[in-house]
């Protein structure tokens, strides 16, 4: 999976497995989780995104639905050094 007609896809944008790998390395409790736990968490997260309208299924791929963010929120996130949050919300760097 990757780009679908130039659109950002869920699997392309979110590095969930690397996120959990890092958590395993830094947290004893997470390190004891079984692979099923990670799969289940990712599945639940995907379902939340679908239900919230943040992603949609298109040709078997989860496509990110662009979010509209108020310019004031963008400026505030930039001011506090959290453009990562803006990227997570909009899918745009």
C-alpha positions as CSV (number, residue, x, y, z in Angstrom):
1,X,0.0,0.0,0.0
2,X,1.1,3.5,-0.5
3,X,-0.1,6.3,-2.7
4,X,-3.5,5.9,-4.3
5,X,-3.8,8.5,-7.1
6,X,-1.6,10.9,-5.1
7,X,-3.6,10.6,-1.9
8,X,-2.1,9.9,1.5
9,X,-3.1,6.5,2.8
10,X,-3.4,5.4,6.4
11,X,-0.5,2.8,6.1
12,X,1.8,5.3,4.5
13,X,1.3,8.1,7.0
14,X,1.2,6.2,10.3
15,X,4.2,4.3,11.4
16,X,2.3,2.4,14.1
17,X,4.6,-0.6,14.3
18,X,7.7,1.5,14.7
19,X,5.8,3.5,17.4
20,X,5.1,0.4,19.3
21,X,8.6,-0.9,18.8
22,X,9.9,2.2,20.5
23,X,7.4,1.9,23.3
24,X,8.6,-1.7,23.8
25,X,12.1,-0.5,24.2
26,X,11.3,2.2,26.7
27,X,8.4,0.7,28.7
28,X,8.5,-2.6,30.7
29,X,4.8,-3.1,30.6
30,X,4.5,-2.6,26.8
31,X,7.5,-4.9,26.3
32,X,5.5,-7.7,27.9
33,X,2.6,-7.3,25.5
34,X,1.9,-10.1,22.9
35,X,1.8,-9.4,19.2
36,X,-2.0,-9.8,19.3
37,X,-2.2,-6.8,21.6
38,X,-0.5,-4.6,19.0
39,X,-2.6,-5.9,16.2
40,X,-5.8,-5.2,18.2
41,X,-4.7,-1.7,19.2
42,X,-4.0,-0.8,15.6
43,X,-7.3,-2.3,14.6
44,X,-9.2,-0.3,17.2
45,X,-7.3,2.9,16.2
46,X,-8.2,2.3,12.5
47,X,-11.9,1.8,13.5
48,X,-11.9,5.1,15.5
49,X,-10.4,6.9,12.5
50,X,-13.1,5.4,10.1
51,X,-16.0,6.2,12.5
52,X,-14.7,9.8,13.0
53,X,-14.5,10.3,9.2
54,X,-10.8,10.9,9.3
55,X,-10.1,8.1,6.9
56,X,-12.2,6.3,4.3
57,X,-11.9,3.1,2.5
58,X,-11.2,3.4,-1.2
59,X,-10.4,0.5,-3.4
60,X,-9.3,-1.6,-0.4
61,X,-7.0,1.2,0.9
62,X,-7.6,3.5,3.8
63,X,-7.3,7.0,2.4
64,X,-6.9,9.9,4.8
65,X,-9.7,12.5,4.7
66,X,-8.1,15.9,4.8
67,X,-9.0,17.9,7.9
68,X,-9.7,21.6,7.9
69,X,-7.8,23.3,10.7
70,X,-8.4,26.8,11.8
71,X,-5.4,29.1,10.9
72,X,-5.2,30.2,14.6
73,X,-4.7,26.5,15.6
74,X,-2.0,26.1,13.0
75,X,-0.2,29.2,14.3
76,X,-0.5,28.1,17.9
77,X,0.9,24.6,17.1
78,X,3.7,26.2,15.3
79,X,4.4,28.6,18.2
80,X,4.6,25.7,20.7
81,X,6.8,23.6,18.4
82,X,4.2,20.9,17.7
83,X,3.9,20.8,14.0
84,X,3.9,17.0,14.4
85,X,0.3,17.3,15.7
86,X,-0.7,19.4,12.7
87,X,0.8,16.8,10.4
88,X,-1.1,14.1,12.3
89,X,-4.4,16.0,11.9
90,X,-4.0,17.1,8.3
91,X,-1.7,14.5,6.8
92,X,0.4,17.4,5.4
93,X,3.9,18.2,6.5
